[in-house]
Amino acid sequence: MRPITRRSMLGGSAAVALAATLAACSNGSDSGSGDSGTGSVYFLNFKPEAEDAFKTIASTYTEKTGVQVKVVTAASGTYEQTLQTEVAKSNPPTIFNINGPVGLATWQDYALDISDVDFVKDLTDPSMALTDDAGTVYGSPLATEGYGLIYNGEIMDAYFAMDGAKASSIDEIKGFDKLKEVVEDMQSKKDDLGIDGVFASTSLTPGEDWRWQTHLANYPIYYEFKDKGVTDTPDLELTYSDNYQQIFDLYLNNSTIAPSEASAKSVSDSMAEFALGRAAMVQNGNWAWSQISEVDGNVVKEDQIHFMPIYIGVDGEEDSGIALGTENYLSINSQASEADQQASIDFLNWLFMDAEAAKLLTDNSVVSMAPYSAFAELTPADPLGAEVVEYMNNEDLYPINWVFQTFPSQDFKDQAGQHLSQYASGAEEWDDVKTYFVEEWHAEKSA
C-alpha cells in the first residue's frame, strides 16, 4: 500500500501568515462598488445544492432594491481553497462562510464584528452566534439543520409485510442491534424487494466523503465529549471507536455496491441510487430532498421519505433523535469597502428578518428552520425539513449535537476520509483509522 501523505494543516502561525499575505494582496481597496458609494454584494456560497435557490433570492433582492448581488458557489469539498483564492482578488466576497470555531481561528482577521447588526440581535437563540472568547460576534448561522438515516417508506413497508420480517414497523427499530438485524435481513431479501442494496453507496471519493469523515465521525466523538463533560479536548481517545466501525461496516456490507467500489462513488451517485428506488436508506441531511426530488426518474414520493436516527450501539440511544445543529456561519468581509459591508449587512437583514425572504429560503429548501423570528411560524416546504422541525420539538428524544466544528482542520477530515477509504478497500485495518484520529487530533490540537 502506498502511504497516505499528510498535507500541511492551516493553523496557528500558518493561519496568521495566510491572513497577512491575503491582506497584502487585497488591501480592501476595491470590492466592486467603485467610487459610487452605493455598495454591492458578493456572496461566496458554501452549499452547492442551494446554488440555484440563492441566485433566485439574489435576483429578487436586486429587483426590489437595485443592489447587485453576485452569487458564486464553491465546488463540493473545496470551499476553503476557493475562499483563499477569492479573498485575494480585487473583487473579493463580501459575505462568506466560516465553519465554526476552527474556521474562525483562520479567518478572524477577515471577519467583521457584527455584534450590533440587526439580524444578529434578532437571533432567537443568541448562543448560536459564532463568537470569540471575548464574546464578539463574527458569524451568524444560516440555518438549523439535521441529518440521520433517510428511508423510503414504501420499500420499508414492503419489507415489514414479508413473512419472517425482523420488524413490523419503523417504530420497532430502536438501537443498533435491531437496526442491524433488520438491515441484514433486508439485504438477504433485496431481490424480492427490488433493490440493489439496503444502503445507497458509501461515497468515498476525495471531497465526497464528508458524510463519513465528518457527519458519521461526529457520533463517537459526541458521545466521548458527553461522557467527559467537555465541548472539546486536545486528548481524544476515540473511546467509541468500535461503535464507529460497526455502523460504518453495516453501511459498507449492506450496500448497492461492494465495499471496494466505494472510493469511486460520489454523493450524487448515492443520492441517485436512493431516488431511483435502488436503495431503501441513505445517510444524509434535510438538504438532500432537493437532490433526490430533482433526479430524473425519481420514484421517491414526498409523503414516503422520512428520517430515523443513526444508531451506533451506545447505551440509551433508543432515546436519541437525529443530529441537529449548524456549521454554516455567515460573516461579513472586514477587508471589503464600507459601502459593500453595509450593502451586505442590509442584504442579510432582509434575508433573515423579512417575511418574504424567509419564505423564499424555506420554499426553495435552502433552509428548513433558521433561528430568527421571521421563521417562527413558517412550515418547511420540503418533507425532510418538516421532520427536522418535528425532531427539534420532540422533548422525549435527545438530539445528537454537531460537535464536528471542533475537528482540528479540513485537512484532518480529508485525511480521515482517505483512511476510511483505505479501510473499505481492505488496504488498512480499523486500528489504522483509530490511530490516525487519535494521533493526528493530538498533533493538530497541540500545534
PALUM-7239 format. One record per residue (C-alpha): residue in one letter; x, y, z; residue number from 1. Coordinates in steps of 0.05 Angstrom, whole numbers, plus 32768, in hexadecimal, padded with zeros to 4 digits. Example, Ala and Ser with C-alpha at 12.3 -4.5 7.8 and 13.67 -1.06 7.14 Angstrom:
BEGIN
+------+------+-------+------+-----+
! rest ! east ! north !   up !  nr !
+------+------+-------+------+-----+
!    a ! 80F6 !  7FA6 ! 809C !   1 !
!    s ! 8111 !  7FEB ! 808F !   2 !
+------+------+-------+------+-----+
***
This chain:
BEGIN
+------+------+-------+------+-----+
! rest ! east ! north !   up !  nr !
+------+------+-------+------+-----+
!    m ! 8000 !  8000 ! 8000 !   1 !
!    r ! 801A !  8045 ! 7FEF !   2 !
!    p ! 801A !  806E ! 802F !   3 !
!    i ! 7FEA !  80A8 ! 8034 !   4 !
!    t ! 8010 !  80EA ! 8033 !   5 !
!    r ! 7FFF !  811A ! 806A !   6 !
!    r ! 7FF1 !  815E ! 804D !   7 !
!    s ! 8004 !  819C ! 8074 !   8 !
!    m ! 7FCE !  81B6 ! 80A0 !   9 !
!    l ! 7FB7 !  81FE ! 80A5 !  10 !
!    g ! 7FBA !  8213 ! 80ED !  11 !
!    g ! 7FDF !  823D ! 8120 !  12 !
!    s ! 8016 !  8268 ! 8102 !  13 !
!    a ! 8006 !  824D ! 80BC !  14 !
!    a ! 7FC1 !  826B ! 80BF !  15 !
!    v ! 7FDD !  82AE ! 80D5 !  16 !
!    a ! 800F !  82AC ! 809C !  17 !
!    l ! 7FD8 !  829C ! 806A !  18 !
!    a ! 7FAC !  82D5 ! 8083 !  19 !
!    a ! 7FE6 !  8306 ! 807E !  20 !
!    t ! 7FF7 !  82F0 ! 8038 !  21 !
!    l ! 7FAF !  82F5 ! 8020 !  22 !
!    a ! 7FA7 !  8339 ! 8040 !  23 !
!    a ! 7FE4 !  8351 ! 801A !  24 !
!    c ! 7FC6 !  8338 ! 7FDA !  25 !
!    s ! 7F81 !  8357 ! 7FE3 !  26 !
!    n ! 7F8C !  8393 ! 8010 !  27 !
!    g ! 7F40 !  839A ! 8013 !  28 !
!    s ! 7F45 !  83D1 ! 7FE0 !  29 !
!    d ! 7F19 !  83B6 ! 7FA9 !  30 !
!    s ! 7EDE !  838A ! 7FB8 !  31 !
!    g ! 7EB4 !  8398 ! 7F7B !  32 !
!    s ! 7E8D !  83D6 ! 7F8E !  33 !
!    g ! 7EBD !  8408 ! 7F6F !  34 !
!    d ! 7EB8 !  8450 ! 7F88 !  35 !
!    s ! 7E6C !  8453 ! 7F84 !  36 !
!    g ! 7E63 !  8443 ! 7FCD !  37 !
!    t ! 7E25 !  841A ! 7FBE !  38 !
!    g ! 7E45 !  83D7 ! 7FCE !  39 !
!    s ! 7E38 !  8392 ! 7FB3 !  40 !
!    v ! 7E37 !  834B ! 7FCE !  41 !
!    y ! 7E62 !  830F ! 7FBB !  42 !
!    f ! 7E4C !  82D0 ! 7FDF !  43 !
!    l ! 7E7A !  8294 ! 7FDD !  44 !
!    n ! 7E4A !  825B ! 7FE7 !  45 !
!    f ! 7E5D !  821C ! 800E !  46 !
!    k ! 7E22 !  81F1 ! 7FF9 !  47 !
!    p ! 7E25 !  81D7 ! 7FB0 !  48 !
!    e ! 7DDF !  81BA ! 7FB5 !  49 !
!    a ! 7DC4 !  8200 ! 7FC5 !  50 !
!    e ! 7DE6 !  8226 ! 7F8C !  51 !
!    d ! 7DA8 !  8230 ! 7F60 !  52 !
!    a ! 7D7E !  8243 ! 7F9C !  53 !
!    f ! 7DB0 !  8278 ! 7FB3 !  54 !
!    k ! 7DB4 !  8295 ! 7F6D !  55 !
!    t ! 7D68 !  829A ! 7F6D !  56 !
!    i ! 7D6A !  82BC ! 7FB1 !  57 !
!    a ! 7DA1 !  82EB ! 7F99 !  58 !
!    s ! 7D7B !  8300 ! 7F5B !  59 !
!    t ! 7D3C !  830D ! 7F85 !  60 !
!    y ! 7D64 !  833B ! 7FB3 !  61 !
!    t ! 7D82 !  8360 ! 7F78 !  62 !
!    e ! 7D3E !  836B ! 7F5A !  63 !
!    k ! 7D25 !  8387 ! 7F9C !  64 !
!    t ! 7D60 !  83B4 ! 7FAD !  65 !
!    g ! 7D8B !  83BD ! 7F6F !  66 !
!    v ! 7DC7 !  83A2 ! 7F96 !  67 !
!    q ! 7DF0 !  8370 ! 7F6F !  68 !
!    v ! 7DF9 !  832C ! 7F91 !  69 !
!    k ! 7E2C !  82FC ! 7F73 !  70 !
!    v ! 7E29 !  82B3 ! 7F88 !  71 !
!    v ! 7E64 !  8285 ! 7F7C !  72 !
!    t ! 7E62 !  823D ! 7F94 !  73 !
!    a ! 7E9F !  8215 ! 7FA7 !  74 !
!    a ! 7EA2 !  81CD ! 7F8F !  75 !
!    s ! 7E95 !  8197 ! 7FC3 !  76 !
!    g ! 7ECF !  818F ! 7FF3 !  77 !
!    t ! 7EF6 !  81CB ! 7FD8 !  78 !
!    y ! 7ED9 !  8206 ! 8000 !  79 !
!    e ! 7F18 !  8217 ! 8028 !  80 !
!    q ! 7F44 !  8215 ! 7FEA !  81 !
!    t ! 7F12 !  823F ! 7FC2 !  82 !
!    l ! 7F0C !  8272 ! 7FFA !  83 !
!    q ! 7F57 !  8279 ! 7FFF !  84 !
!    t ! 7F5A !  8287 ! 7FB4 !  85 !
!    e ! 7F1E !  82B6 ! 7FB2 !  86 !
!    v ! 7F31 !  82E3 ! 7FED !  87 !
!    a ! 7F74 !  82F3 ! 7FCB !  88 !
!    k ! 7F51 !  830F ! 7F8E !  89 !
!    s ! 7F40 !  8358 ! 7F81 !  90 !
!    n ! 7EF6 !  8348 ! 7F88 !  91 !
!    p ! 7EF4 !  8319 ! 7FC4 !  92 !
!    p ! 7EB6 !  82FA ! 7FE3 !  93 !
!    t ! 7E92 !  8329 ! 8012 !  94 !
!    i ! 7E6B !  82EF ! 8033 !  95 !
!    f ! 7E8D !  82AC ! 8040 !  96 !
!    n ! 7E85 !  826F ! 806C !  97 !
!    i ! 7EAD !  825E ! 80A9 !  98 !
!    n ! 7EAA !  8215 ! 80C1 !  99 !
!    g ! 7EA7 !  821E ! 810C ! 100 !
!    p ! 7EDE !  822E ! 813E ! 101 !
!    v ! 7F15 !  820D ! 8117 ! 102 !
!    g ! 7F03 !  8236 ! 80DA ! 103 !
!    l ! 7F00 !  8275 ! 8103 ! 104 !
!    a ! 7F47 !  826A ! 811B ! 105 !
!    t ! 7F5C !  826D ! 80D2 ! 106 !
!    w ! 7F2E !  82A4 ! 80B8 ! 107 !
!    q ! 7F24 !  82D3 ! 80F3 ! 108 !
!    d ! 7F4F !  830A ! 80D3 ! 109 !
!    y ! 7F1E !  8309 ! 8099 ! 110 !
!    a ! 7EDE !  8307 ! 80C2 ! 111 !
!    l ! 7EBB !  8347 ! 80D5 ! 112 !
!    d ! 7EA2 !  8351 ! 811C ! 113 !
!    i ! 7E56 !  8349 ! 8111 ! 114 !
!    s ! 7E42 !  8349 ! 815A ! 115 !
!    d ! 7E14 !  8385 ! 8151 ! 116 !
!    v ! 7DF4 !  8377 ! 810D ! 117 !
!    d ! 7DA9 !  836D ! 810C ! 118 !
!    f ! 7DA6 !  8324 ! 80F3 ! 119 !
!    v ! 7DD6 !  830E ! 812A ! 120 !
!    k ! 7DAC !  8332 ! 815E ! 121 !
!    d ! 7D70 !  830D ! 8141 ! 122 !
!    l ! 7D8C !  82C8 ! 8150 ! 123 !
!    t ! 7D58 !  82A0 ! 8178 ! 124 !
!    d ! 7D92 !  827B ! 8199 ! 125 !
!    p ! 7DCD !  82AB ! 81A1 ! 126 !
!    s ! 7DFA !  8272 ! 81B6 ! 127 !
!    m ! 7DF9 !  825A ! 816D ! 128 !
!    a ! 7E24 !  8295 ! 8156 ! 129 !
!    l ! 7E6D !  8288 ! 8148 ! 130 !
!    t ! 7E97 !  82AF ! 8179 ! 131 !
!    d ! 7EDE !  82B5 ! 8192 ! 132 !
!    d ! 7EF1 !  82AC ! 81DB ! 133 !
!    a ! 7EDF !  82F5 ! 81E9 ! 134 !
!    g ! 7E98 !  82EB ! 81CE ! 135 !
!    t ! 7EA1 !  8313 ! 818F ! 136 !
!    v ! 7E74 !  82F9 ! 8158 ! 137 !
!    y ! 7E96 !  82E9 ! 8115 ! 138 !
!    g ! 7E63 !  82BA ! 80F6 ! 139 !
!    s ! 7E19 !  82AB ! 80F8 ! 140 !
!    p ! 7DF8 !  8269 ! 80E5 ! 141 !
!    l ! 7DD6 !  825F ! 80A2 ! 142 !
!    a ! 7DAA !  8227 ! 80BC ! 143 !
!    t ! 7D9B !  81F2 ! 80EF ! 144 !
!    e ! 7DA3 !  81B0 ! 80CB ! 145 !
!    g ! 7D9E !  8166 ! 80D8 ! 146 !
!    y ! 7DB9 !  8125 ! 80BD ! 147 !
!    g ! 7DAC !  80DB ! 80C9 ! 148 !
!    l ! 7D96 !  809E ! 80A3 ! 149 !
!    i ! 7D67 !  80B0 ! 806B ! 150 !
!    y ! 7D39 !  8077 ! 8057 ! 151 !
!    n ! 7D06 !  8068 ! 8021 ! 152 !
!    g ! 7CC5 !  8057 ! 8044 ! 153 !
!    e ! 7CAA !  802E ! 800B ! 154 !
!    i ! 7CE6 !  7FFF ! 800A ! 155 !
!    m ! 7CE6 !  7FF9 ! 8055 ! 156 !
!    d ! 7C9B !  7FE9 ! 8056 ! 157 !
!    a ! 7CA6 !  7FB4 ! 8021 ! 158 !
!    y ! 7CDA !  7F94 ! 804D ! 159 !
!    f ! 7CB0 !  7F98 ! 808D ! 160 !
!    a ! 7C78 !  7F73 ! 8068 ! 161 !
!    m ! 7CA6 !  7F38 ! 8057 ! 162 !
!    d ! 7CA1 !  7EF6 ! 807C ! 163 !
!    g ! 7CD8 !  7EF1 ! 80AF ! 164 !
!    a ! 7CE9 !  7F3B ! 80AF ! 165 !
!    k ! 7D12 !  7F50 ! 80EB ! 166 !
!    a ! 7CE4 !  7F8A ! 80FA ! 167 !
!    s ! 7C9D !  7F9E ! 80E9 ! 168 !
!    s ! 7CA7 !  7FE9 ! 80E8 ! 169 !
!    i ! 7CDD !  801E ! 80EA ! 170 !
!    d ! 7CC9 !  802C ! 8133 ! 171 !
!    e ! 7CE7 !  7FE9 ! 8147 ! 172 !
!    i ! 7D2D !  7FFD ! 812F ! 173 !
!    k ! 7D4B !  801A ! 816D ! 174 !
!    g ! 7D96 !  8012 ! 8177 ! 175 !
!    f ! 7DCE !  7FF5 ! 814E ! 176 !
!    d ! 7DC0 !  7FAB ! 815B ! 177 !
!    k ! 7D7A !  7FB0 ! 813E ! 178 !
!    l ! 7D90 !  7FDB ! 8105 ! 179 !
!    k ! 7DC6 !  7FA8 ! 80F3 ! 180 !
!    e ! 7D95 !  7F6E ! 80F7 ! 181 !
!    v ! 7D63 !  7F90 ! 80C9 ! 182 !
!    v ! 7D98 !  7FAA ! 8098 ! 183 !
!    e ! 7DBA !  7F67 ! 8090 ! 184 !
!    d ! 7D78 !  7F43 ! 8086 ! 185 !
!    m ! 7D63 !  7F77 ! 8052 ! 186 !
!    q ! 7DA5 !  7F6E ! 802E ! 187 !
!    s ! 7D99 !  7F23 ! 8029 ! 188 !
!    k ! 7D55 !  7F32 ! 800B ! 189 !
!    k ! 7D6B !  7F6B ! 7FDD ! 190 !
!    d ! 7D56 !  7F47 ! 7F9D ! 191 !
!    d ! 7D0F !  7F3D ! 7FB8 ! 192 !
!    l ! 7D0E !  7F86 ! 7FCD ! 193 !
!    g ! 7D26 !  7F9D ! 7F89 ! 194 !
!    i ! 7D63 !  7FC2 ! 7FA3 ! 195 !
!    d ! 7DAE !  7FBC ! 7F98 ! 196 !
!    g ! 7DBD !  7FC5 ! 7FE1 ! 197 !
!    v ! 7DA1 !  7FE1 ! 8022 ! 198 !
!    f ! 7DD0 !  801D ! 8024 ! 199 !
!    a ! 7DE3 !  8049 ! 7FEA ! 200 !
!    s ! 7E2D !  8048 ! 7FD9 ! 201 !
!    t ! 7E5F !  8062 ! 800C ! 202 !
!    s ! 7E7F !  809C ! 7FE6 ! 203 !
!    l ! 7EC9 !  809D ! 7FF6 ! 204 !
!    t ! 7EE6 !  80C3 ! 7FBB ! 205 !
!    p ! 7F11 !  80FC ! 7FD8 ! 206 !
!    g ! 7EE5 !  8139 ! 7FE2 ! 207 !
!    e ! 7EA7 !  810D ! 7FE2 ! 208 !
!    d ! 7EB4 !  80E9 ! 8024 ! 209 !
!    w ! 7E9B !  811D ! 8056 ! 210 !
!    r ! 7E5F !  80F2 ! 806A ! 211 !
!    w ! 7E90 !  80C1 ! 808A ! 212 !
!    q ! 7ECE !  80E8 ! 809F ! 213 !
!    t ! 7EA4 !  8120 ! 80BC ! 214 !
!    h ! 7E5B !  810F ! 80C6 ! 215 !
!    l ! 7E62 !  80C6 ! 80DB ! 216 !
!    a ! 7EA3 !  80D5 ! 8102 ! 217 !
!    n ! 7E7A !  8108 ! 8129 ! 218 !
!    y ! 7E57 !  80CE ! 814D ! 219 !
!    p ! 7E91 !  80AC ! 8173 ! 220 !
!    i ! 7EB0 !  80F0 ! 8183 ! 221 !
!    y ! 7E6D !  810C ! 819B ! 222 !
!    y ! 7E65 !  80D2 ! 81CB ! 223 !
!    e ! 7EAD !  80D8 ! 81E4 ! 224 !
!    f ! 7EA3 !  8122 ! 81F1 ! 225 !
!    k ! 7E62 !  8112 ! 8215 ! 226 !
!    d ! 7E83 !  80DF ! 8242 ! 227 !
!    k ! 7EBC !  810F ! 8253 ! 228 !
!    g ! 7E8E !  814B ! 825C ! 229 !
!    v ! 7EB6 !  8175 ! 822A ! 230 !
!    t ! 7EA9 !  819B ! 81EA ! 231 !
!    d ! 7EEF !  818F ! 81CE ! 232 !
!    t ! 7F2F !  816D ! 81E2 ! 233 !
!    p ! 7F77 !  8169 ! 81CB ! 234 !
!    d ! 7F78 !  8121 ! 81E5 ! 235 !
!    l ! 7F48 !  80FA ! 81B9 ! 236 !
!    e ! 7F47 !  80B0 ! 81C9 ! 237 !
!    l ! 7F11 !  809A ! 8198 ! 238 !
!    t ! 7EF4 !  806F ! 81CE ! 239 !
!    y ! 7EB8 !  805F ! 81A1 ! 240 !
!    s ! 7EE5 !  8046 ! 8168 ! 241 !
!    d ! 7EC3 !  8002 ! 8166 ! 242 !
!    n ! 7E7F !  8023 ! 8160 ! 243 !
!    y ! 7E99 !  804E ! 8126 ! 244 !
!    q ! 7EB3 !  8011 ! 8104 ! 245 !
!    q ! 7E75 !  7FE7 ! 810B ! 246 !
!    i ! 7E46 !  801B ! 80ED ! 247 !
!    f ! 7E77 !  8029 ! 80B4 ! 248 !
!    d ! 7E7D !  7FDE ! 80A7 ! 249 !
!    l ! 7E31 !  7FD8 ! 80A6 ! 250 !
!    y ! 7E2F !  800C ! 806F ! 251 !
!    l ! 7E68 !  7FEC ! 8047 ! 252 !
!    n ! 7E50 !  7FA5 ! 804C ! 253 !
!    n ! 7E06 !  7FB1 ! 803D ! 254 !
!    s ! 7E0C !  7FE1 ! 8003 ! 255 !
!    t ! 7DFC !  7FE6 ! 7FB9 ! 256 !
!    i ! 7E47 !  7FDC ! 7FAB ! 257 !
!    a ! 7E82 !  7FB3 ! 7FC5 ! 258 !
!    p ! 7EAC !  7FD7 ! 7FFA ! 259 !
!    s ! 7EE7 !  7FD9 ! 7FCA ! 260 !
!    e ! 7EBF !  8004 ! 7F9A ! 261 !
!    a ! 7EB0 !  803B ! 7FCD ! 262 !
!    s ! 7EEE !  8064 ! 7FBE ! 263 !
!    a ! 7ED3 !  8073 ! 7F78 ! 264 !
!    k ! 7E8E !  808B ! 7F8E ! 265 !
!    s ! 7E74 !  80D2 ! 7F98 ! 266 !
!    v ! 7E3C !  80ED ! 7FC2 ! 267 !
!    s ! 7E13 !  80F8 ! 7F83 ! 268 !
!    d ! 7E1C !  80AE ! 7F71 ! 269 !
!    s ! 7E01 !  809B ! 7FB5 ! 270 !
!    m ! 7DC6 !  80CA ! 7FB3 ! 271 !
!    a ! 7DB4 !  80B4 ! 7F6D ! 272 !
!    e ! 7DB3 !  806B ! 7F83 ! 273 !
!    f ! 7D82 !  807D ! 7FBB ! 274 !
!    a ! 7D58 !  80A9 ! 7F8D ! 275 !
!    l ! 7D51 !  8072 ! 7F5A ! 276 !
!    g ! 7D3A !  8040 ! 7F8D ! 277 !
!    r ! 7D79 !  8016 ! 7F8B ! 278 !
!    a ! 7D85 !  801F ! 7FD6 ! 279 !
!    a ! 7D58 !  8023 ! 8012 ! 280 !
!    m ! 7D83 !  8051 ! 803E ! 281 !
!    v ! 7DB9 !  8086 ! 8038 ! 282 !
!    q ! 7DDC !  80AF ! 806D ! 283 !
!    n ! 7DD4 !  80F9 ! 805F ! 284 !
!    g ! 7DB2 !  8139 ! 8076 ! 285 !
!    n ! 7D73 !  8160 ! 8069 ! 286 !
!    w ! 7D96 !  8184 ! 802E ! 287 !
!    a ! 7D94 !  8141 ! 8009 ! 288 !
!    w ! 7D4B !  8147 ! 7FF4 ! 289 !
!    s ! 7D5D !  8177 ! 7FBC ! 290 !
!    q ! 7D93 !  8147 ! 7FA5 ! 291 !
!    i ! 7D62 !  810D ! 7FA6 ! 292 !
!    s ! 7D25 !  812E ! 7F88 ! 293 !
!    e ! 7D4B !  814C ! 7F4E ! 294 !
!    v ! 7D69 !  810A ! 7F36 ! 295 !
!    d ! 7D4D !  80F8 ! 7EF2 ! 296 !
!    g ! 7D21 !  80BB ! 7EFE ! 297 !
!    n ! 7D1A !  80C5 ! 7F49 ! 298 !
!    v ! 7CE8 !  8094 ! 7F66 ! 299 !
!    v ! 7CEA !  80AA ! 7FAF ! 300 !
!    k ! 7CA9 !  80CB ! 7FC1 ! 301 !
!    e ! 7CA7 !  8108 ! 7FED ! 302 !
!    d ! 7C7B !  80E7 ! 8021 ! 303 !
!    q ! 7CA7 !  80A9 ! 8023 ! 304 !
!    i ! 7CEB !  80C7 ! 8034 ! 305 !
!    h ! 7CFC !  80CA ! 807E ! 306 !
!    f ! 7D34 !  80CF ! 80B1 ! 307 !
!    m ! 7D48 !  809D ! 80E6 ! 308 !
!    p ! 7D82 !  80A6 ! 8117 ! 309 !
!    i ! 7DC7 !  8089 ! 810A ! 310 !
!    y ! 7DD5 !  8054 ! 813E ! 311 !
!    i ! 7E1C !  803D ! 814F ! 312 !
!    g ! 7E11 !  8010 ! 818B ! 313 !
!    v ! 7E16 !  803F ! 81C6 ! 314 !
!    d ! 7DEF !  8033 ! 8206 ! 315 !
!    g ! 7DAF !  805C ! 8207 ! 316 !
!    e ! 7DB2 !  806E ! 81BD ! 317 !
!    e ! 7D6A !  8057 ! 81B4 ! 318 !
!    d ! 7D59 !  809C ! 81D1 ! 319 !
!    s ! 7D83 !  80C1 ! 819F ! 320 !
!    g ! 7D6A !  80EA ! 8164 ! 321 !
!    i ! 7D8D !  8101 ! 8126 ! 322 !
!    a ! 7DCB !  812D ! 8126 ! 323 !
!    l ! 7DB7 !  8177 ! 812C ! 324 !
!    g ! 7DE3 !  81B4 ! 8125 ! 325 !
!    t ! 7E04 !  81E4 ! 80F5 ! 326 !
!    e ! 7E48 !  81ED ! 80D5 ! 327 !
!    n ! 7E39 !  8226 ! 80A5 ! 328 !
!    y ! 7E49 !  8269 ! 80C5 ! 329 !
!    l ! 7E43 !  82A5 ! 8097 ! 330 !
!    s ! 7E77 !  82DA ! 80A0 ! 331 !
!    i ! 7E83 !  831F ! 8082 ! 332 !
!    n ! 7EC7 !  832C ! 8063 ! 333 !
!    s ! 7EEB !  8360 ! 808E ! 334 !
!    q ! 7F1A !  836E ! 8054 ! 335 !
!    a ! 7EE2 !  8384 ! 8025 ! 336 !
!    s ! 7ED0 !  83CD ! 801B ! 337 !
!    e ! 7EA1 !  83EC ! 804E ! 338 !
!    a ! 7E6D !  83F3 ! 8018 ! 339 !
!    d ! 7E70 !  83A9 ! 8007 ! 340 !
!    q ! 7E70 !  8397 ! 8051 ! 341 !
!    q ! 7E30 !  83BF ! 805B ! 342 !
!    a ! 7E10 !  83A3 ! 801C ! 343 !
!    s ! 7E1F !  835D ! 8036 ! 344 !
!    i ! 7E03 !  836B ! 807B ! 345 !
!    d ! 7DC4 !  8388 ! 805B ! 346 !
!    f ! 7DBD !  834A ! 8030 ! 347 !
!    l ! 7DC3 !  831B ! 806C ! 348 !
!    n ! 7D93 !  8345 ! 8095 ! 349 !
!    w ! 7D61 !  833B ! 805D ! 350 !
!    l ! 7D71 !  82F2 ! 8054 ! 351 !
!    f ! 7D66 !  82DF ! 809D ! 352 !
!    m ! 7D34 !  8313 ! 80B5 ! 353 !
!    d ! 7D05 !  831E ! 807B ! 354 !
!    a ! 7CCA !  82EF ! 8076 ! 355 !
!    e ! 7CCE !  82EA ! 802A ! 356 !
!    a ! 7D18 !  82DA ! 802C ! 357 !
!    a ! 7D0E !  82A6 ! 8062 ! 358 !
!    k ! 7CD8 !  8285 ! 8039 ! 359 !
!    l ! 7D06 !  8285 ! 7FFC ! 360 !
!    l ! 7D3B !  8260 ! 8025 ! 361 !
!    t ! 7D0B !  822B ! 803E ! 362 !
!    d ! 7CE3 !  8224 ! 7FFD ! 363 !
!    n ! 7D23 !  8218 ! 7FD6 ! 364 !
!    s ! 7D3C !  81E6 ! 800A ! 365 !
!    v ! 7D7A !  820E ! 801A ! 366 !
!    v ! 7D68 !  8209 ! 8063 ! 367 !
!    s ! 7D33 !  81E4 ! 8089 ! 368 !
!    m ! 7D39 !  820C ! 80C9 ! 369 !
!    a ! 7D63 !  8249 ! 80DB ! 370 !
!    p ! 7D6B !  8268 ! 8121 ! 371 !
!    y ! 7D4C !  82AB ! 810F ! 372 !
!    s ! 7D07 !  82C4 ! 8121 ! 373 !
!    a ! 7CEE !  82C8 ! 80D8 ! 374 !
!    f ! 7CF2 !  827C ! 80D4 ! 375 !
!    a ! 7CCB !  826D ! 8114 ! 376 !
!    e ! 7C88 !  8262 ! 80F2 ! 377 !
!    l ! 7CA2 !  8245 ! 80B0 ! 378 !
!    t ! 7C98 !  81FC ! 809E ! 379 !
!    p ! 7CD0 !  81E0 ! 8074 ! 380 !
!    a ! 7CBB !  81D1 ! 802D ! 381 !
!    d ! 7CE4 !  8191 ! 8027 ! 382 !
!    p ! 7CD2 !  8151 ! 804C ! 383 !
!    l ! 7D16 !  8146 ! 806C ! 384 !
!    g ! 7D17 !  818D ! 8085 ! 385 !
!    a ! 7CD3 !  8183 ! 80A5 ! 386 !
!    e ! 7CEE !  8145 ! 80C9 ! 387 !
!    v ! 7D2A !  816D ! 80E2 ! 388 !
!    v ! 7CF9 !  819C ! 8104 ! 389 !
!    e ! 7CD4 !  8161 ! 8122 ! 390 !
!    y ! 7D14 !  8145 ! 813F ! 391 !
!    m ! 7D27 !  818A ! 815A ! 392 !
!    n ! 7CE5 !  818E ! 817E ! 393 !
!    n ! 7CE6 !  8146 ! 8199 ! 394 !
!    e ! 7CF9 !  814C ! 81E2 ! 395 !
!    d ! 7CF8 !  8101 ! 81EB ! 396 !
!    l ! 7D36 !  80F8 ! 81C1 ! 397 !
!    y ! 7D7B !  8116 ! 81CC ! 398 !
!    p ! 7D9D !  8134 ! 818E ! 399 !
!    i ! 7DE3 !  8121 ! 8177 ! 400 !
!    n ! 7E07 !  8164 ! 8179 ! 401 !
!    w ! 7E35 !  8177 ! 813F ! 402 !
!    v ! 7E7A !  8175 ! 815F ! 403 !
!    f ! 7EA0 !  816D ! 811E ! 404 !
!    q ! 7EAC !  81B8 ! 8120 ! 405 !
!    t ! 7EE4 !  81A7 ! 8151 ! 406 !
!    f ! 7F08 !  8179 ! 8120 ! 407 !
!    p ! 7F4E !  8196 ! 8118 ! 408 !
!    s ! 7F4E !  81A9 ! 80CE ! 409 !
!    q ! 7F32 !  8198 ! 808A ! 410 !
!    d ! 7F73 !  8174 ! 807C ! 411 !
!    f ! 7F66 !  8148 ! 80B9 ! 412 !
!    k ! 7F22 !  8135 ! 809E ! 413 !
!    d ! 7F3D !  812A ! 8057 ! 414 !
!    q ! 7F72 !  80FB ! 8070 ! 415 !
!    a ! 7F40 !  80D7 ! 809D ! 416 !
!    g ! 7F17 !  80CB ! 805E ! 417 !
!    q ! 7F53 !  80AE ! 803B ! 418 !
!    h ! 7F5E !  807D ! 8075 ! 419 !
!    l ! 7F15 !  8069 ! 8073 ! 420 !
!    s ! 7F1C !  805D ! 8028 ! 421 !
!    q ! 7F5A !  8032 ! 8033 ! 422 !
!    y ! 7F34 !  800B ! 8068 ! 423 !
!    a ! 7EF9 !  8000 ! 8039 ! 424 !
!    s ! 7F27 !  7FE6 ! 8003 ! 425 !
!    g ! 7F4A !  7FB6 ! 8034 ! 426 !
!    a ! 7F8D !  7FDA ! 8031 ! 427 !
!    e ! 7F8A !  7FF0 ! 807A ! 428 !
!    e ! 7F70 !  7FD3 ! 80BB ! 429 !
!    w ! 7F3F !  7FF9 ! 80E7 ! 430 !
!    d ! 7F77 !  8004 ! 811A ! 431 !
!    d ! 7F99 !  802F ! 80E5 ! 432 !
!    v ! 7F5B !  805B ! 80E1 ! 433 !
!    k ! 7F58 !  8062 ! 812D ! 434 !
!    t ! 7FA2 !  8070 ! 8133 ! 435 !
!    y ! 7F9C !  80A7 ! 80FF ! 436 !
!    f ! 7F62 !  80C8 ! 8124 ! 437 !
!    v ! 7F84 !  80C7 ! 8167 ! 438 !
!    e ! 7FCB !  80D9 ! 8153 ! 439 !
!    e ! 7FBB !  810E ! 811F ! 440 !
!    w ! 7F87 !  812D ! 814C ! 441 !
!    h ! 7FBC !  8135 ! 8183 ! 442 !
!    a ! 7FEF !  814F ! 8151 ! 443 !
!    e ! 7FC2 !  8184 ! 8133 ! 444 !
!    k ! 7FA1 !  819A ! 8174 ! 445 !
!    s ! 7FE6 !  81A3 ! 8192 ! 446 !
!    a ! 8001 !  81CC ! 8158 ! 447 !
+------+------+-------+------+-----+
***
